[in-house]
Amino acid sequence: MADSRHPPTIDPVASARWLARPATASAWLHEEVARRMVERLDIIRLQPQAWLHWAPVRGGLQAHQALRERYPRATPWLWHPNAAEAAQATAQLQSPWWQLERWRAPALHEGLPPDAGVQMVWANMALHHSADPQAWLQQWHRALAVDGFLMFSCLGPDTLRELRQVYAAQGWGEPAQAYTDMHDWGDMLVQAGFAEPVMDMERLTLTYASPERLLQELRELGRNLHVQRVGQQTGLRGRGWHAQLLQALLGLARPDQQGRLTLTFELVYGHALKPRPRAKVHAESAIAVDDLRQMLQAGRSAQRKV
């Protein structure tokens, strides 16, 4: 029986392998999405004393610097999916010892913060790679202090719609896992204990000069995690299939883009708060048998006196 908690089209093994594979740089699209997320912070008054950056190498190292400039006194925590990315982030984000900025700014902390230890969780372009996104949401909820907030982004269901059409026409397997709708993310936020979720979406159309450049960009953004990514094919895909793929991708050219290949990306943005816990209301009360007898006897005595 399928687990309703897990995205049905994501292969957990493929997801784990992708997270274990060290990212060498922040993808351009991820940095651009993070820049737009930073602009959304203008409407938030809370100034966090500490914040958690989830997978900063993948989410955007430039964005990390922008956040440190916005919150210069806040202590940053960094969570990484593998040790190689932790080392890379430390090397790129830590100022040299001779610069005064290193001694003035709060020190970087590696790993997960203590429960209720931060006032902001920042997770850019990460959730659509997780085979158990609800577990991540619950983890972020635990890390947040009361009245703290979560900022995240991910890909939406309209992403790569042109590429899906190409694969379907060729009879191949799926080119990517199915991406979750923003309304479903809102429901999962509430289930994880968040309050006042605000979801937003926008579409970007990116153009490429060649099929090779398009494939390079997709490899920088992630991997195909779909459980049916190979379709009915039983053998390995070789040079012949790759040449066929390049030829098929030429069909993505659009006259209104001067013949450049086009791909759609749906970007989903989410923001939610961690509310104060509600007081528990006990629906049942336990009464000892002897106390119940005394209450009944007292009631009978009162009736006799009337």
N, C-alpha and C positions, 0 to 999 in steps of 0.2 A: 504493500500500500504506500503511495507517495506521501511524503511529508509536506504538509501544506505550508510549513514555515519556510521551506527552501524554494528558490526560483526553479520551476520545473524544467527549464531549458538549459540550465548551467550544469556542466559536468564538474562535480566537486574536485576530482583529481586534476583536471585541467586548470581549475581555478587555483588550487594549491600550488601547482607548478609555476603558474604565472606569478604568483605572489612571492615565490621563492627565488625567482629569476631576478637578479639585481638590475635595477634601472640605472642607466649610465647618465641620463640627463632628463630634464623636465621637458615634456613635449610642448611645442608652441601653443597648441590649442588649449592645453591645460593652464598654461600661464595666462592666456587671454581670458579664459573663463574665470580664473582666480582674480584677475584685475577687475572684472565686472562684479565679482562678489565683494571685493574690497569697497567698491563704490556703494554697495548696499549697506555697508556699515554706518553710513552717514545718518541713517534714521534711528540708530540704536544709541541710547544715552549711556548705558552701563559701560563703565571703564573697567575691564577685567584686571584683577591683580595677578592672575596666572591663566595660561591658556594652553590647550593641547593642539598640536599640529599633527594630524594623522597622515603618515606617509608623505613627508615634505618633498622628497626627491621626485616622486611621481606627481604630486599635486602642484609643485611649483616652488623652486628655491627663490626666484625673484619675488614671488608673492610673500614668502616668509619674511624677506627683508622689508617689504612694504608694511607688513603687519607689525614688525618690531618698531618701525618708525612711527606707526600710528599709536602703538601702546609701548612707549619706551621704558616704562617702569614695570611692566608686567613680566612675570617669569614664564618663559616658554618651555613646554614639555614636548618632546619629539618621540612619536611612535613610528617604528620602521618594520616592514614585513620581513626583513632579513638583515643579517649582520653587515653585509657588504654595503647596503644603503645607509646603515647607521654610520659607518666609517666615512662614507663619502659626504654625508650631510655635515658631520662634525668638521671635516676638512674644509668644506666650502663656507660654512656658516660661522665658524669660530674666527674672530678677528685675531691677527697676529699679536703676540704678547707685548710688543713694543707700542701698539696703538692704544691711545687713551680710551677709545670706545669699548675695548674689551673689559676695562676695569670699571667703567661707568655703567654699562648695561648689565642687567641681570644675567646670571650664568644659564647656559642651556642645561636642561635636565633630560636624560634619556629614559625611555620606557613610559609606562603608564603612570599617571599621577595617582596619589591616594584617593580613595572615594571622597567625593564632594570637594576635591582639591583644586578645581579650576572653575573659572566663570565663563569661559568660552571654549567650545570644541570646533575646530576648523577642519573639514574633511572635503577636499576638492577632488572631484572626478574619481572617486574610489568605489562607491557602493555598487556600481554595475559590474564590478569584477568579483564580488563576494558571493560564495555559494550559500552563505547564511547571513544575509544583511540584517536580519532582526537581532542576531547576536551582537553585531556591531552597534546597532542603535541602543541596545540595553547597556552595552559597555560604556558608550558615551554618556548615557543617562546617569550611570553610577559615578562617572568621573566629574560630572557637573555639580556645583553647589546649587542650593535653592536660589531661584531667580536667575541662574546662569542660562546661557543660550547656546544653541547649536546652529552652525552655518555649514551647509553642505551643497554639493552639486553632483550631477551624474548625467549620463546619457538617457534620453527618452526614446519611446517606441518608434518614432519617425526616423530615427538615425539609420543611415545607409539604405534608405528605401530603394534608391536606384541600383545599388549593388545587389540587393535581394532579388530584384527583377531580373538582373543578368544571370544570376545563379539559377533561378527558377526556369528561365528560358533554356538554359543549357542542361537542365536535369541534374544539377549537382546538389550536394547537401547545402545546409544553411551557411551563409558567410559569417554570421555572428549570432550570439545568443539573443533572445527576445529581451528588450529593455522595458523596465517597469514604468507604468503611467504615473504621472505626478499625483493623481488622486489616490492611488494605491499607496504611494509613499506617505501621504498625509494620514491615511488610516493606520499604517504601521507605526508612525510616530506616536499617535494616540495610544496604541496598544503597548508601546514601550514605556509609557508613562509621561510623555511630553504633553505640553499644553499649547494652545493657540498656534498650531502649525500654519505657516503661510507658505504656499507653493506658487511658483512662477515658472514660466516656460518661454523659450524663444528658439527660433530656428536660424541656423547659419548655413549658407551655401558656400562651400569651398570649391575652388577650381584648381586644376592641375594641368601642367603642360604635357604630361605623358603618363601612360599606364605605370611605368616604373616608379615615377615620383609619387603617384597615388598609393601604390602598394607600400612604398617606404614610409609614407605618413601613417598608414594604418598599422604597420608594425611598431611604430613609435607609440601609438595610442594604446595598444593592447594586443590580445590574441583572440582567436575564435574559440569561445568556450562552450559552444552549443553541443548538446549530447548527440545530435545528428549531423555534425559538421562534415562527415565523410559521405553521407547519403547511402546509396546502394553500392558504392565502390568498395571492392574488397582488397585491392592492391594499393601500393604506394603511388602517389602522384609524381610523375617524372617530368622531364624537360618538355615532352610533347604536350602534357596538360598545361604546363606553365605558359608555353607559347600560345595555346588555345585561350588561356585566360587573358593574356595581354591583348590578343585580337578582339576578344569579346568586350574588354573594357573600352575599346575605342568607340563602342556604341554609346558611351556616356557623354560624348561630345555634343555641345549645344551651340547652334548658330548664334544665339544672343550673347554667348560668352566667347565669341571669336574662335569657336571650335575647341575650346578647352574642356577637359573632362570635369564633370560636376558631381558633387556628393552633398547630400543633406545631413546635417547634424542637429538633432533636437537636444537642447540643453535644459535640464530641469534644475531649478534652484529651490532649496528648502531652508526654512528658518523656524525654530521652535524653542520654547522656554521649558525649563524644569520648574514645575510649580511646587508650592509647599504641600507636604503630604496631608491628605484629608484625615480628620479624626475618625477612628474606627467606631462604628455603631454596633453594639452587641444586640443581636436579634433575640437571643435567648438568655434567660436568667436561671441560675441553679439555686434551688431552695431545699434545704435539708428536710427530711421527712418529719422530724420532731417539730421543727419550726412551722411546717405546714399544718400539723395537727393542732398546735397552739393557736394558729390563726383561725382555723375552723371552729375550735371551741370558743374563742373570743367572739366570733361572729354569731354563734348560736346563743351565747349569753346575752349579747346585745339585743337579739330578736326577742328573747323572753322578757326583758325589762320593758319593752315597748308596749 
